[in-house]
Amino acid sequence: MPNLFDTTPATPAAERTEPLLTAAGVRLERVLSLGQASPPGFWYDQAEAEWVAVLSGRARLAIAGEAHDRELGPGDAVFLPAGCRHRVAWTDPDQPTVWLALFVDPTLGPALGPAPQERK
């Protein structure tokens, strides 16, 4: 398993995605970006829910229906329910951005906060 903060080799040529863990209905990936963004007009529209966190670097995430891009830096995280259209608007071209992306099958009921049996 790679060091989560390893930024070599980060190049503007291609974003790097590394699978870290997989299980039934769950996938954890580490993504390393250096100036990459989603192509113009392209939107992710995934069947899975996604929780994404920036470990280092900076990025902007556009979410359909939101007036402004979300600015993300170290420690910032976003939960994207299944079917939430989104795109990477920008990643810092001067320093690598390291992301953790957790993908979860929506039938597992992913939600933010305590587990359903703990909610009151």
C-alpha positions as CSV (number, residue, x, y, z in Angstrom):
1,M,0.0,0.0,0.0
2,P,1.4,3.4,-0.9
3,N,2.0,6.1,1.7
4,L,-1.1,8.2,1.6
5,F,0.8,11.5,1.3
6,D,3.3,10.3,-1.3
7,T,3.2,12.8,-4.2
8,T,5.9,11.3,-6.5
9,P,5.6,11.1,-9.4
10,A,2.9,13.7,-9.8
11,T,2.7,15.0,-13.4
12,P,0.4,17.2,-15.3
13,A,0.2,14.5,-18.0
14,A,-2.2,12.2,-16.1
15,E,-4.1,11.9,-12.9
16,R,-3.1,8.7,-10.9
17,T,-5.7,6.5,-9.2
18,E,-4.7,3.7,-6.8
19,P,-7.1,1.2,-5.3
20,L,-6.5,0.8,-1.6
21,L,-9.3,-1.4,-0.4
22,T,-12.3,-3.2,-1.9
23,A,-15.1,-5.2,-0.4
24,A,-18.6,-6.1,-1.3
25,G,-20.3,-2.7,-2.1
26,V,-17.3,-0.6,-1.0
27,R,-14.1,0.7,-2.8
28,L,-11.5,3.0,-1.4
29,E,-9.1,4.8,-3.8
30,R,-6.3,7.3,-3.5
31,V,-6.1,9.9,-6.3
32,L,-3.2,12.1,-7.1
33,S,-3.9,15.2,-9.2
34,L,-1.6,17.9,-10.5
35,G,-3.6,20.5,-12.5
36,Q,-6.2,18.0,-13.8
37,A,-9.9,18.9,-14.1
38,S,-12.9,17.2,-15.7
39,P,-13.2,17.9,-19.4
40,P,-15.5,20.8,-20.3
41,G,-19.1,19.7,-20.2
42,F,-18.3,16.4,-18.5
43,W,-20.2,15.5,-15.3
44,Y,-19.8,12.4,-13.1
45,D,-23.2,10.8,-12.5
46,Q,-22.4,7.7,-10.6
47,A,-24.5,4.8,-9.4
48,E,-22.4,4.7,-6.2
49,A,-22.4,7.2,-3.3
50,E,-19.0,8.8,-2.9
51,W,-17.3,10.4,0.1
52,V,-14.2,12.3,-1.0
53,A,-11.5,14.1,1.2
54,V,-8.5,16.2,0.3
55,L,-5.5,15.1,2.2
56,S,-3.1,17.7,0.7
57,G,-3.2,20.3,-2.1
58,R,-6.2,22.3,-3.2
59,A,-9.1,21.6,-5.6
60,R,-12.5,23.0,-6.6
61,L,-15.5,20.7,-7.0
62,A,-18.6,21.7,-9.0
63,I,-21.9,20.1,-7.9
64,A,-24.9,20.4,-10.2
65,G,-27.5,22.8,-8.8
66,E,-25.0,24.7,-6.6
67,A,-24.3,28.3,-7.6
68,H,-20.6,28.2,-6.7
69,D,-17.8,25.6,-6.8
70,R,-16.7,24.1,-3.4
71,E,-13.2,25.1,-2.5
72,L,-11.4,22.1,-0.9
73,G,-8.1,22.0,1.0
74,P,-6.4,19.7,3.4
75,G,-9.0,18.1,5.7
76,D,-12.0,19.1,3.7
77,A,-14.5,16.3,2.7
78,V,-17.7,16.1,0.7
79,F,-20.4,13.4,0.6
80,L,-22.0,12.9,-2.8
81,P,-25.1,10.7,-2.8
82,A,-25.5,8.3,-5.7
83,G,-26.7,10.2,-8.8
84,C,-25.3,13.5,-7.6
85,R,-23.8,15.1,-10.7
86,H,-20.4,16.7,-10.0
87,R,-17.1,17.5,-11.7
88,V,-13.6,18.5,-10.7
89,A,-13.4,22.1,-11.8
90,W,-9.8,22.6,-10.9
91,T,-6.8,21.1,-9.1
92,D,-3.7,23.1,-8.1
93,P,-1.2,23.0,-11.0
94,D,1.7,24.0,-8.7
95,Q,1.4,21.3,-6.0
96,P,0.0,17.8,-6.0
97,T,-3.5,17.3,-4.6
98,V,-4.0,14.0,-2.8
99,W,-7.6,12.7,-2.5
100,L,-9.2,9.8,-0.7
101,A,-12.4,8.6,-2.4
102,L,-14.7,6.1,-0.8
103,F,-17.3,4.6,-3.1
104,V,-20.3,2.9,-1.5
105,D,-23.2,0.9,-3.0
106,P,-26.3,3.0,-2.3
107,T,-28.2,-0.1,-1.2
108,L,-25.9,-0.1,1.9
109,G,-27.6,3.1,2.9
110,P,-24.6,5.5,3.2
111,A,-25.2,8.7,5.1
112,L,-23.3,11.2,7.1
113,G,-23.3,11.0,10.9
114,P,-23.9,8.2,13.3
115,A,-25.1,4.8,12.1
116,P,-28.9,4.5,11.7
117,Q,-29.3,2.4,14.9
118,E,-27.5,5.2,16.8
119,R,-29.7,8.0,15.5
120,K,-32.5,9.4,17.7
